[in-house]
Amino acid sequence: MIAFQSQHKALSGALFVFAIAAVFFALPQPFARATGIGLQPANVELIVRPGTSVRRTIKLANLRTDKTQRFIVGVADWSLDDNGQLKLLPPSTDSAGNWVRFAPASFTLKPAEAQEIVVDIAIPAKLPEAREYHMAILVTNPTPSAEEMKKLNGIWNQVQVASLFYLTPPGAKPKPVIEAVSFDGDALKGPFVRTLARNDGSAHARLIAQYKFIDASGNTVVEADTPTVLLQGQKRDWRAKLNAETLPAGNYQISWKLYTVFDPDRPNERVGELLQEQKWPWTKKAAAPAKPAASSKPQK
């Protein structure tokens, strides 16, 4: 789910809108509870054929236990900037947003209720080129009436969530290219791997870096992965932080593997082609001892 939060302030009968957008490939549960809205799935990857129709269902939940909420549904085009941040645009005349119909268009949910949204996508019989298309289903809690705004003392937080659709026709394929990989073990916020990558293909590339910390005895003590997405024609300077906070001071080896996990011919495969494999030695230094507090007693 992609979540956005806007703050609205009533000014002389008008609305002043300040919007902040953030991208979440997997929305943390505390954030979902705080916004009061949950939408699943976050991403929908579809292999589509010209002249056919596709139906998918997404589900929105009112996570509030104390409040009924109203919602409206919309559609938009979307892309990612070079930092991986989401960019939303109204559907253009030749965009995939014009292929979409959905129902219901608006609804009300009581506390802890959920609603399914049916999304029908009619793929045109002829596409101008064999490239991937993107559209998003947006769900928003609508602006309160003027009377409701008065009860809120002129301040109201709007939340919008989105499910991102990737529509990949035959012939559109990702082609990730890894230009460089480097490791920084001395960063103030912990070690990270920097990857310079680009996608020369015509469909998105979903990359996952799997890494392990191996201690001096050869035991794996931390194992995790970090994902990113490269849209077609995109280049990224991707800096993935490695989770080393819980490790004691000592010597480690980091085993790092980078996979591409989206293949139009194998869309359900979790891990696909291995792109890069690296190993680095790393020493976690002991934390510096805390400085003693200055004495407040006057010296004799």
Buried (B, 14 or more C-beta within 10 A) or exposed (E): BBBBBBEBBBEEEEBEEEEEBEBBBEBEEEEBEEBBBBBBBBBBBBBBEEEEEBEBEBEBBBBBEEEEBEBBBBBBBBEBEEEBEBEBEEBEEEBBBBBBEBEEEEBEBEEEBEBEBEBEBBBEEEBEEBBBBBBBBBBBBEBBEEEEBEEEEEEBEBBBBBBBBBBBBEEBBBBBBBEEBEBEBEEEEBBBBBBBBBBBBBBBBBBBBBBBBBBEEEEEBBEEBBEBBBBBEBEBEBBBEBBBEEBEEEEBBBBBBBBBBBBBEEEEEEEBEEBBEBEBEBEBEEEEEEEEEEEEEEEE
